[in-house]
Amino acid sequence: MKTLILDSATKLLYTALIDEKTVLYESYIKGQNDHAKSIFVEIEKACTQAKINLADVDRVIVGVGPGSYTGVRMAVTVGKMMATMGKNIDLYQISTLLLMASGKHGIIESTIDARHGNCFGCIYDMDQKTYLHREELVEKTVLDAYEVTDKVTEEDFQVDPFVVVKLAAFVEEPHLLVPNYLRETEAERKLK
């Protein structure tokens, strides 16, 4: 089974193509809100290196954010197109924060700059393959009590594509998949 993984929500465009046991292609392309010019090039490179056609891909996993509004939409749109164009490609989704933490073990703090002095973040227990619930964090009262093993940021993360496959959620209705924005856009805020 060939799986294409795409995430364009951060400053790094992540692209991977894997089969059940092998990473056939993997890249991290640094950009500045310009992943649109690279995403299709990376998909083509992945297929070329793996010596397959895009139609040979069985499933696509997309990072749904949070992150850059435009960036999040790119991977989600490409995934939706692939899943609905009659090629029988299954669509899966994963949080960008979880994708970023997938290459680590232990308690991982995953953060993305949300601009204006804010950040999107989550704390994952990657050994248990779960995130820590708000109630658990409140009980501890201090994040340091969790002894965070490692931190990943949008500019410095390593993905384990096989962990991503295990953690991604199937999207039953591709047309209904929406990016995880977590907040209104600046334009929406100004309208109020």
VOPAGU-2260 file (C-alpha; in pm, 1 decimal, decimal comma):
REM VOPAGU-2260
SITE   aa  ch    i         X         Y         Z
SITE  MET   A    0       0,0       0,0       0,0
SITE  LYS   A    1     142,6     337,5    -105,1
SITE  THR   A    2      76,3     631,5     127,1
SITE  LEU   A    3     140,0     997,0      45,6
SITE  ILE   A    4     174,1    1228,0     348,1
SITE  LEU   A    5     144,7    1606,4     307,8
SITE  ASP   A    6     161,1    1891,4     556,2
SITE  SER   A    7     185,8    2255,1     450,5
SITE  ALA   A    8      62,9    2429,4     767,7
SITE  THR   A    9     405,4    2540,2     893,4
SITE  LYS   A   10     720,6    2699,6     755,0
SITE  LEU   A   11     828,0    2350,4     646,2
SITE  LEU   A   12     639,9    2175,1     367,2
SITE  TYR   A   13     654,0    1806,6     458,4
SITE  THR   A   14     609,6    1542,9     188,3
SITE  ALA   A   15     657,6    1167,4     222,4
SITE  LEU   A   16     571,5     864,4      15,4
SITE  ILE   A   17     593,1     527,8     188,2
SITE  ASP   A   18     488,5     169,7     143,8
SITE  GLU   A   19     431,6     -74,5     430,6
SITE  LYS   A   20     800,7     -94,6     528,9
SITE  THR   A   21    1001,0     163,3     335,7
SITE  VAL   A   22    1024,7     539,8     305,9
SITE  LEU   A   23    1028,5     585,6     -71,8
SITE  TYR   A   24    1059,5     965,2     -57,2
SITE  GLU   A   25    1072,7    1226,1     216,4
SITE  SER   A   26    1140,4    1599,0     208,2
SITE  TYR   A   27    1121,4    1909,0     423,8
SITE  ILE   A   28    1112,4    2227,9     214,3
SITE  LYS   A   29    1151,4    2556,2     400,4
SITE  GLY   A   30     929,5    2833,9     273,6
SITE  GLN   A   31     765,7    3160,8     368,2
SITE  ASN   A   32     395,4    3120,4     292,3
SITE  ASP   A   33     486,6    2998,6     -56,6
SITE  HIS   A   34     431,8    2622,3     -39,6
SITE  ALA   A   35     186,6    2646,6    -330,6
SITE  LYS   A   36     478,4    2664,4    -572,6
SITE  SER   A   37     643,5    2355,1    -420,5
SITE  ILE   A   38     368,5    2112,6    -319,4
SITE  PHE   A   39     298,2    1969,8    -665,9
SITE  VAL   A   40     670,6    1960,8    -750,4
SITE  GLU   A   41     730,5    1757,0    -433,6
SITE  ILE   A   42     447,1    1516,6    -514,2
SITE  GLU   A   43     593,1    1467,1    -861,7
SITE  LYS   A   44     943,9    1412,1    -717,9
SITE  ALA   A   45     803,1    1155,9    -474,6
SITE  CYS   A   46     631,4     959,5    -751,3
SITE  THR   A   47     936,3     980,5    -978,9
SITE  GLN   A   48    1176,2     860,7    -709,0
SITE  ALA   A   49     941,5     574,7    -615,8
SITE  LYS   A   50     889,9     491,1    -985,1
SITE  ILE   A   51     510,9     506,2    -955,9
SITE  ASN   A   52     227,7     710,2   -1101,6
SITE  LEU   A   53       7,7     925,5    -880,4
SITE  ALA   A   54    -275,7     680,0    -955,8
SITE  ASP   A   55     -72,7     411,6    -772,9
SITE  VAL   A   56    -115,2     595,9    -441,4
SITE  ASP   A   57    -367,6     413,9    -219,9
SITE  ARG   A   58    -415,0     677,5      47,7
SITE  VAL   A   59    -318,7    1033,2     127,0
SITE  ILE   A   60    -274,5    1169,0     478,6
SITE  VAL   A   61    -295,4    1545,0     520,8
SITE  GLY   A   62    -201,9    1768,0     809,6
SITE  VAL   A   63    -511,9    1972,8     888,7
SITE  GLY   A   64    -345,9    2235,1    1106,6
SITE  PRO   A   65    -344,3    2441,0    1306,4
SITE  GLY   A   66    -100,7    2672,1    1132,5
SITE  SER   A   67     -84,8    2917,5     846,8
SITE  TYR   A   68    -435,8    2969,6     705,2
SITE  THR   A   69    -320,1    2948,6     343,9
SITE  GLY   A   70     -76,4    2668,1     418,2
SITE  VAL   A   71    -334,5    2450,3     590,6
SITE  ARG   A   72    -574,3    2488,5     298,6
SITE  MET   A   73    -314,3    2370,7      45,4
SITE  ALA   A   74    -253,2    2020,5     180,7
SITE  VAL   A   75    -620,7    1974,8     268,2
SITE  THR   A   76    -730,7    2081,5     -81,4
SITE  VAL   A   77    -477,1    1856,5    -253,9
SITE  GLY   A   78    -587,0    1563,7     -36,8
SITE  LYS   A   79    -954,0    1627,2    -108,3
SITE  MET   A   80    -885,1    1649,9    -481,6
SITE  MET   A   81    -696,5    1320,9    -478,5
SITE  ALA   A   82    -973,7    1148,3    -282,3
SITE  THR   A   83   -1258,4    1270,8    -501,7
SITE  MET   A   84   -1117,8    1251,7    -853,6
SITE  GLY   A   85   -1224,8     889,6    -905,2
SITE  LYS   A   86    -887,4     726,2    -839,1
SITE  ASN   A   87   -1008,7     534,7    -531,4
SITE  ILE   A   88    -758,9     705,8    -300,6
SITE  ASP   A   89    -854,3     706,6      67,5
SITE  LEU   A   90    -818,6    1032,3     260,3
SITE  TYR   A   91    -688,6    1053,2     617,6
SITE  GLN   A   92    -626,4    1351,3     844,4
SITE  ILE   A   93    -384,8    1423,3    1127,3
SITE  SER   A   94    -320,4    1725,0    1346,3
SITE  THR   A   95     -13,5    1913,2    1229,1
SITE  LEU   A   96      99,4    1934,0    1592,5
SITE  LEU   A   97      81,3    1554,0    1623,4
SITE  LEU   A   98     256,8    1501,9    1290,8
SITE  MET   A   99     539,3    1727,0    1415,4
SITE  ALA   A  100     575,3    1520,1    1735,1
SITE  SER   A  101     557,0    1181,6    1560,3
SITE  GLY   A  102     933,5    1137,0    1534,5
SITE  LYS   A  103     992,0    1165,2    1910,3
SITE  HIS   A  104     940,0     950,9    2221,1
SITE  GLY   A  105     823,9    1050,7    2567,6
SITE  ILE   A  106     633,5    1365,4    2663,8
SITE  ILE   A  107     662,1    1606,8    2371,3
SITE  GLU   A  108     564,3    1971,9    2361,5
SITE  SER   A  109     468,1    2066,2    2005,5
SITE  THR   A  110     422,4    2434,7    1915,4
SITE  ILE   A  111     349,4    2650,8    1612,4
SITE  ASP   A  112     381,2    3030,0    1605,5
SITE  ALA   A  113      28,5    3173,2    1581,8
SITE  ARG   A  114     164,5    3529,3    1542,7
SITE  HIS   A  115      80,0    3834,1    1749,4
SITE  GLY   A  116     249,6    3681,3    2055,8
SITE  ASN   A  117      40,7    3362,0    2047,5
SITE  CYS   A  118     113,5    2999,5    1970,7
SITE  PHE   A  119     -76,9    2682,0    1896,1
SITE  GLY   A  120      45,5    2397,0    2109,6
SITE  CYS   A  121     -19,2    2054,7    2247,7
SITE  ILE   A  122     158,0    1813,9    2477,8
SITE  TYR   A  123     167,8    1453,3    2360,3
SITE  ASP   A  124     271,8    1135,0    2531,8
SITE  MET   A  125     421,2     974,6    2223,1
SITE  ASP   A  126     490,4     646,4    2403,0
SITE  GLN   A  127     116,8     613,5    2474,6
SITE  LYS   A  128      24,9     774,1    2138,9
SITE  THR   A  129    -212,6    1021,4    2300,8
SITE  TYR   A  130    -228,7    1386,0    2394,2
SITE  LEU   A  131    -255,9    1506,6    2751,9
SITE  HIS   A  132    -606,5    1627,8    2832,9
SITE  ARG   A  133    -668,6    1970,9    2981,7
SITE  GLU   A  134    -785,6    1809,7    3307,0
SITE  GLU   A  135    -452,3    1627,0    3339,9
SITE  LEU   A  136    -260,8    1949,5    3286,8
SITE  VAL   A  137    -471,0    2137,1    3542,9
SITE  GLU   A  138    -413,9    1860,1    3799,1
SITE  LYS   A  139     -39,4    1902,5    3765,5
SITE  THR   A  140     -74,2    2284,1    3765,5
SITE  VAL   A  141     272,6    2326,8    3616,5
SITE  LEU   A  142     373,9    2192,4    3275,5
SITE  ASP   A  143     722,1    2119,9    3406,6
SITE  ALA   A  144     571,1    1858,9    3638,4
SITE  TYR   A  145     528,2    1645,8    3327,7
SITE  GLU   A  146     901,8    1643,4    3266,4
SITE  VAL   A  147     874,8    1726,9    2900,1
SITE  THR   A  148    1122,0    1498,9    2722,4
SITE  ASP   A  149    1162,8    1712,6    2412,8
SITE  LYS   A  150    1015,5    2003,9    2223,0
SITE  VAL   A  151     938,9    2044,1    1854,5
SITE  THR   A  152     865,8    2366,5    1671,3
SITE  GLU   A  153     739,1    2444,1    1324,9
SITE  GLU   A  154    1094,6    2507,1    1206,8
SITE  ASP   A  155    1257,0    2202,1    1365,1
SITE  PHE   A  156    1076,9    1868,8    1362,5
SITE  GLN   A  157    1132,3    1516,0    1234,7
SITE  VAL   A  158     833,5    1312,6    1123,3
SITE  ASP   A  159     805,2     936,3    1160,9
SITE  PRO   A  160     575,1     857,9     868,0
SITE  PHE   A  161     494,5     510,9    1003,9
SITE  VAL   A  162     369,9     663,0    1330,9
SITE  VAL   A  163     166,4     912,9    1126,0
SITE  VAL   A  164      -2,2     622,4     944,0
SITE  LYS   A  165     -98,6     464,8    1277,5
SITE  LEU   A  166    -236,6     788,5    1423,7
SITE  ALA   A  167    -415,9     936,8    1122,2
SITE  ALA   A  168    -796,3     928,1    1114,9
SITE  PHE   A  169    -992,9     812,5     811,0
SITE  VAL   A  170   -1208,0    1080,8     647,1
SITE  GLU   A  171   -1534,1     917,7     547,2
SITE  GLU   A  172   -1666,3    1217,5     351,1
SITE  PRO   A  173   -1370,2    1398,1     187,0
SITE  HIS   A  174   -1586,0    1694,2      80,4
SITE  LEU   A  175   -1662,6    1765,4     447,7
SITE  LEU   A  176   -1299,6    1781,1     563,1
SITE  VAL   A  177   -1213,3    2131,8     681,6
SITE  PRO   A  178    -884,6    2274,8     806,0
SITE  ASN   A  179    -837,0    2316,1    1180,4
SITE  TYR   A  180    -795,6    2692,6    1203,7
SITE  LEU   A  181    -857,2    2725,0    1581,9
SITE  ARG   A  182    -929,0    3096,4    1549,0
SITE  GLU   A  183   -1078,6    3352,0    1314,6
SITE  THR   A  184    -869,5    3503,0    1039,4
SITE  GLU   A  185    -747,1    3859,2    1080,9
SITE  ALA   A  186   -1001,2    3973,3     819,1
SITE  GLU   A  187   -1284,5    3805,3    1013,3
SITE  ARG   A  188   -1173,2    3974,5    1336,1
SITE  LYS   A  189   -1164,6    4316,3    1167,0
SITE  LEU   A  190   -1523,3    4274,7    1042,3
SITE  LYS   A  191   -1654,9    4264,3    1399,0
